[in-house]
Amino acid sequence: MKTNVGSYDVAVRFTAGCLILCLGTHFENWWGLVGLVPLLTALTGFCPLYVLLHIDTTYTDRPHC
């Protein structure tokens, strides 16, 4: 499993996942569990959808000479 999620993408996914989980908890709704998807992809650094779409956001993390 090759990492395909860059650091900026991880920050956005982590923030969005936490927000969705908190809103789901606040409104006592099961849809809040959808927040686990961006959290898991942020924590693992791998997104299966990116593989299907041939997207790799890790190139922004590499130093440019």
C-alpha angles and dihedrals in degrees: 000000000000119000110250102164118089128216096260090048090049091053092050093046093048092049093046092047093051091047093050092048091049092049091048090051093046094051092037091235130145091222086079088077087072084077089072091072097064090039093054093046090049093050095046097038090224129108118188091201090057089057091055092047094041093238124151119178096178091090088081089062095057117095115250115222 
